[in-house]
Amino acid sequence: MNFDDYQKKASKYDLAKATKDLKDAGFIEKVLGLVGEAGETADKIKKLIRDKDGAISEEDCELVIKELGDTLWYIASVSRYLGVSLSEVAKGNLEKLEDRYQRNRLQGEGDKR
Protein backbone atom coordinates (compact mmCIF):
# COMPACT_ATOMS: atom_id res chain seq x y z
CA MET A 1 0.00 0.00 0.00
CA ASN A 2 1.30 3.47 -0.79
CA PHE A 3 0.87 6.61 1.30
CA ASP A 4 -1.98 8.04 -0.73
CA ASP A 5 -3.94 4.78 -0.65
CA TYR A 6 -3.48 4.69 3.11
CA GLN A 7 -4.59 8.31 3.48
CA LYS A 8 -7.72 7.72 1.41
CA LYS A 9 -8.68 4.53 3.25
CA ALA A 10 -7.89 6.06 6.66
CA SER A 11 -10.25 8.98 6.02
CA LYS A 12 -13.16 6.55 6.37
CA TYR A 13 -12.60 6.57 10.14
CA ASP A 14 -12.70 10.36 10.55
CA LEU A 15 -16.03 11.33 12.08
CA ALA A 16 -15.54 15.03 11.31
CA LYS A 17 -15.67 16.84 7.96
CA ALA A 18 -12.24 17.89 6.71
CA THR A 19 -11.86 21.66 6.33
CA LYS A 20 -8.89 24.01 6.03
CA ASP A 21 -10.26 26.18 8.86
CA LEU A 22 -7.61 26.00 11.57
CA LYS A 23 -10.26 26.90 14.16
CA ASP A 24 -12.52 24.02 13.11
CA ALA A 25 -13.04 21.54 15.95
CA GLY A 26 -12.30 18.57 13.66
CA PHE A 27 -8.94 20.01 12.63
CA ILE A 28 -7.99 20.91 16.20
CA GLU A 29 -8.95 17.41 17.35
CA LYS A 30 -6.64 15.89 14.72
CA VAL A 31 -3.69 18.06 15.75
CA LEU A 32 -4.23 17.26 19.43
CA GLY A 33 -4.65 13.59 18.58
CA LEU A 34 -1.33 13.62 16.73
CA VAL A 35 0.47 15.08 19.72
CA GLY A 36 -1.27 12.65 22.07
CA GLU A 37 -0.41 9.56 20.03
CA ALA A 38 3.20 10.67 19.59
CA GLY A 39 3.33 11.11 23.36
CA GLU A 40 1.89 7.64 23.92
CA THR A 41 4.55 6.19 21.62
CA ALA A 42 7.29 7.99 23.53
CA ASP A 43 5.79 6.90 26.86
CA LYS A 44 5.86 3.24 25.85
CA ILE A 45 9.53 3.55 24.86
CA LYS A 46 10.30 5.39 28.12
CA LYS A 47 8.74 2.60 30.16
CA LEU A 48 10.74 -0.02 28.25
CA ILE A 49 13.91 1.84 29.12
CA ARG A 50 12.87 2.42 32.73
CA ASP A 51 11.26 -0.94 33.52
CA LYS A 52 13.03 -3.37 31.18
CA ASP A 53 16.45 -1.75 30.81
CA GLY A 54 15.69 -1.04 27.15
CA ALA A 55 14.94 -4.64 26.22
CA ILE A 56 11.96 -5.00 23.90
CA SER A 57 9.95 -8.18 23.49
CA GLU A 58 7.82 -9.05 20.47
CA GLU A 59 4.73 -8.08 22.45
CA ASP A 60 6.29 -4.74 23.42
CA CYS A 61 7.24 -4.12 19.80
CA GLU A 62 3.67 -4.82 18.68
CA LEU A 63 2.34 -2.29 21.22
CA VAL A 64 4.76 0.39 19.98
CA ILE A 65 3.82 -0.40 16.37
CA LYS A 66 0.13 0.11 17.22
CA GLU A 67 0.92 3.53 18.67
CA LEU A 68 2.96 4.38 15.57
CA GLY A 69 -0.04 3.38 13.47
CA ASP A 70 -2.28 5.72 15.46
CA THR A 71 0.28 8.49 14.98
CA LEU A 72 0.34 7.79 11.24
CA TRP A 73 -3.45 8.04 11.09
CA TYR A 74 -3.34 11.50 12.63
CA ILE A 75 -0.50 12.61 10.33
CA ALA A 76 -2.54 11.45 7.33
CA SER A 77 -5.60 13.24 8.68
CA VAL A 78 -3.87 16.55 9.41
CA SER A 79 -2.33 16.42 5.94
CA ARG A 80 -5.74 15.78 4.40
CA TYR A 81 -7.27 18.69 6.30
CA LEU A 82 -4.49 20.88 4.89
CA GLY A 83 -5.30 19.65 1.40
CA VAL A 84 -2.00 17.86 0.84
CA SER A 85 -1.40 14.20 0.08
CA LEU A 86 0.59 12.07 2.47
CA SER A 87 2.96 11.20 -0.38
CA GLU A 88 3.67 14.93 -0.85
CA VAL A 89 4.51 15.21 2.85
CA ALA A 90 6.83 12.20 2.63
CA LYS A 91 8.48 13.42 -0.58
CA GLY A 92 9.03 16.91 0.84
CA ASN A 93 10.56 15.46 3.97
CA LEU A 94 13.01 13.30 2.02
CA GLU A 95 13.97 16.26 -0.15
CA LYS A 96 14.63 18.37 2.96
CA LEU A 97 16.72 15.59 4.53
CA GLU A 98 18.69 15.02 1.32
CA ASP A 99 19.46 18.74 1.11
CA ARG A 100 20.70 18.73 4.71
CA TYR A 101 22.70 15.58 4.06
CA GLN A 102 24.37 17.10 0.98
CA ARG A 103 25.27 20.19 3.01
CA ASN A 104 26.39 18.10 6.04
CA ARG A 105 23.65 19.68 8.17
CA LEU A 106 21.77 16.65 9.53
CA GLN A 107 22.78 17.61 13.05
CA GLY A 108 21.98 20.86 14.74
CA GLU A 109 18.84 22.82 15.44
CA GLY A 110 16.31 24.76 13.44
CA ASP A 111 14.25 24.18 10.34
CA LYS A 112 16.55 26.21 8.10
CA ARG A 113 19.86 24.53 8.93
URQUIGI-V332317 format. One record per run of one state. SS is the DSSP state (hx for helix, st for strand, lp for the rest). FROM is the first residue (numbers start at 0). LEN is the number of residues. If there is no record, write none. Layout:
# URQUIGI-V332317
((SS | FROM | LEN) (SS | FROM | LEN))
This chain:
# URQUIGI-V332317
((lp | 0 | 2) (hx | 2 | 11) (lp | 13 | 11) (hx | 24 | 28) (lp | 52 | 5) (hx | 57 | 24) (lp | 81 | 4) (hx | 85 | 17) (lp | 102 | 11))
